[in-house]
Amino acid sequence: MNHFEYINNELYCENVPIAKIAEKVGTPFYLYSHATLKRHFSVFKDAFKKIDSLVCYSAKANTNLAVLKIFEQAGSGLDIVSGGELFRGLKAGFSPDRIVYSGVGKRADEIDYALKTGILMFNVESLEELELINQRAEALNLKAPVAIRVNPDVDPKTHPYISTGLKKNKFGIDVNSALEGYKYAVEKKHINLIGIDCHIGSQLTEVRPFADALENVKKLIYKLKDIGIAITHLDIGGGLGITYDDEVPPQPVEYADAVISSINGLDVKLVLEPGRVLVGNAGILIAKVLYRKRNDLKEFVITDAGMNDLLRPSIYKAFHAVEPVIRKGTEKITADIVGPICETGDFLATDCHIEDVRGGDLLAVMSAGAYGFTMSSNYCSRVRIAEVMVKDAEFQVVNQRQTYEDLVKGESIPAFI
Ligand SMILES: *Cc1c(COP(=O)(O)O)cnc(C)c1O
């Protein structure tokens, strides 16, 4: 139950008919359910309440300030991957001591920003990065709290583009050479070595790879203990999957139980970085049908939302269910739901079984709350679409649709041409 439900054949978000929002706001737009966001967070957090833990919502899944604020109010920390996300996090009111900073390519200015802010820890992904953080901390006369991200070399059995814990992936430091990394880090005067971190991939639908990764990480923690390096924070990243189609991912409590039993005996604070599982099914994308057309082979439904608005189908061949906002009960057709962009990869769904929708009808692209708006672009000079939040019977635009003026903001034509 994610608060997107049909009442008398009309799709609602909580207590608001979606067609009513479309009339007011225009299409396309992303739509988020306040109640769903809140519930997803509390279910996840409660699953870990038995142990000392900090849930740090992974901002990149959905960075809208209103979404961030809901999690901040619910007691979440934040996992960021850029200076821009740090800025947003602070704007949404997150306390710096609940912010962890991940990512393989942190720049010096971003490191300085995070150091001055006083974040909980940097998840460091290479020795060169460690060196730079040490230098920047020295320059600022501070000590940088650091966890080293290890690559535990386990197969998360997910899409290759979102698997991150294999040797061939760019993330973290190989678990076997990590010991050397720790010995190196512990000597650094401006590094406060507090943690170990791993994140093996996204949209995982089994518990097993998480447990396997933790086994490898645990071995390393014991080795570190043997040489006198005590770790206080264990960050196991995010990655828990959601149902887009017929996947049956573990429930947060199953995931939590597996994690808790794996780390049994370790005296650490557990840090978690869930993204998709909190927001994915709390948001949908609403588009309007512009045209229908067919050729010998295929039927096409052309909508006003395209790959620049929702990139996942195009780059991951990801499945998103597409439903009519108003069910008319017509016979179903099989069609590709495509956007207006000049690319063959511009589709929202292929071979979709859907009612015989026509120009003017509204479509709901389901499970679009994660990596939807945040991955959108201005490709083809299309304005970024609006984001709307519903709470019970109220709704509000929480990010305005861009204007054409926004598209050229910051551009100029030099005098020399
Ligand atoms: C993207 C990311 C996450 C969140 O992943 P989800 O699959 O959305 O839960 C967590 N940690 C790191 C380091 C990430 O890059």
The ligand as a Gaussian input file, in Angstrom:
#p B3LYP/6-31G(d) Opt

LIG

0 1
 C       23.637000       5.306000      -4.533000
 C       24.237000       4.955000      -3.226000
 C       23.435000       4.545000      -2.155000
 C       21.948000       4.317000      -2.275000
 O       21.689000       3.202000      -3.041000
 P       20.188000       2.650000      -3.162000
 O       20.321000       1.476000      -4.047000
 O       19.368000       3.721000      -3.734000
 O       19.762000       2.266000      -1.788000
 C       24.046000       4.335000      -0.937000
 N       25.381000       4.505000      -0.769000
 C       26.185000       4.873000      -1.787000
 C       27.625000       5.029000      -1.548000
 C       25.646000       5.110000      -3.048000
 O       26.448000       5.463000      -4.053000

